[in-house]
Amino acid sequence: MVRNCSAVTAACMMVPRSVWQEVGGFDERFAVAFNDVDLCCRIRRHGYLIVYTPLAELYHLESASRKLLHPAADEALMWQLWGDVIRAGDPYYNPNLTRAQEDWGVAL
């Protein structure tokens, strides 16, 4: 189902040039991680929607070129910039699913 969401991966993302320029593109302070989520947060702050479609198909070898890096500095910057948004919770997350674990299990 095509639907709105809070963020999508930069591995398969399309942004109109005008929106990209309006929000300033990727924040180069993010060395490896969260640059796509940060961009989506800024796009949403500017009043645009982030739309996910399951109709697109691609193969993406996650971390094949950069390995499994998740720099603490990137995570700290994400919390610094978007801590209020993160703490507020994802407005698109299904309330019937648990937030206690990362497996999207049913909330009991």
C-alpha positions as CSV (number, residue, x, y, z in Angstrom):
1,M,0.0,0.0,0.0
2,V,1.4,3.4,-0.9
3,R,1.4,5.4,2.3
4,N,2.9,8.3,4.1
5,C,5.7,7.7,6.5
6,S,8.3,9.6,8.6
7,A,11.4,8.6,6.6
8,V,12.7,6.4,3.8
9,T,16.1,5.2,3.0
10,A,18.4,7.1,0.7
11,A,19.1,3.8,-1.0
12,C,15.9,4.5,-3.0
13,M,14.7,8.0,-2.6
14,M,13.4,10.6,-5.1
15,V,13.2,14.3,-4.1
16,P,12.1,17.1,-6.4
17,R,15.0,19.4,-7.1
18,S,13.0,22.4,-5.8
19,V,12.4,20.6,-2.4
20,W,16.0,19.4,-2.2
21,Q,17.2,23.0,-2.7
22,E,14.7,24.4,-0.3
23,V,15.8,22.1,2.6
24,G,19.5,22.2,1.7
25,G,20.1,18.6,0.6
26,F,22.0,16.1,2.8
27,D,23.6,17.5,6.0
28,E,27.3,16.6,5.5
29,R,27.9,16.6,9.2
30,F,26.5,13.1,9.2
31,A,29.5,11.0,8.2
32,V,27.7,7.7,7.5
33,A,24.4,7.2,9.2
34,F,21.1,9.1,9.6
35,N,21.7,11.5,6.7
36,D,18.5,10.2,5.0
37,V,16.4,10.4,8.1
38,D,17.6,13.9,8.8
39,L,16.7,14.9,5.3
40,C,13.3,13.4,5.6
41,C,12.7,15.2,8.9
42,R,13.7,18.6,7.3
43,I,11.4,17.9,4.3
44,R,8.5,17.2,6.7
45,R,9.3,20.3,8.7
46,H,8.9,22.3,5.5
47,G,5.4,20.9,5.1
48,Y,6.0,18.1,2.6
49,L,5.0,14.5,2.9
50,I,7.3,11.5,2.7
51,V,5.6,8.8,0.7
52,Y,6.6,5.1,0.7
53,T,5.6,2.8,-2.2
54,P,6.0,-1.0,-2.1
55,L,5.7,-1.0,-5.9
56,A,9.3,0.0,-6.4
57,E,11.7,-3.0,-6.5
58,L,15.4,-2.9,-6.1
59,Y,18.3,-4.8,-4.7
60,H,20.4,-3.0,-2.1
61,L,23.3,-4.7,-0.3
62,E,23.1,-2.8,3.0
63,S,26.6,-1.7,4.2
64,A,28.4,-3.6,1.4
65,S,30.6,-0.7,0.6
66,R,30.9,1.0,4.0
67,K,30.5,-2.0,6.3
68,L,28.4,-1.9,9.4
69,L,29.4,1.5,10.6
70,H,27.1,3.4,13.0
71,P,29.3,6.2,14.3
72,A,28.4,7.5,17.8
73,A,28.9,11.0,16.5
74,D,26.2,10.6,13.9
75,E,23.8,9.2,16.5
76,A,24.6,12.1,18.9
77,L,24.0,14.6,16.1
78,M,20.7,13.0,15.3
79,W,19.6,13.3,18.9
80,Q,20.8,16.9,19.1
81,L,18.9,17.9,16.0
82,W,15.8,15.7,16.2
83,G,15.5,14.6,19.9
84,D,12.2,16.2,20.3
85,V,10.8,14.5,17.2
86,I,12.3,11.1,18.2
87,R,10.8,11.3,21.7
88,A,7.4,12.3,20.4
89,G,7.3,9.0,18.5
90,D,6.6,8.2,14.9
91,P,3.1,9.5,14.0
92,Y,2.8,6.8,11.3
93,Y,3.7,3.9,13.5
94,N,0.8,1.5,14.0
95,P,-0.5,1.8,17.6
96,N,-1.3,-1.9,17.5
97,L,2.4,-2.8,17.3
98,T,4.8,-2.8,20.2
99,R,7.3,0.0,20.9
100,A,9.0,-2.2,23.6
101,Q,11.0,-4.1,21.0
102,E,12.3,-3.6,17.5
103,D,10.5,-6.6,16.0
104,W,7.2,-4.8,15.2
105,G,5.4,-7.5,17.3
106,V,1.8,-7.1,18.4
107,A,1.3,-4.8,21.4
108,L,-0.2,-6.6,24.3
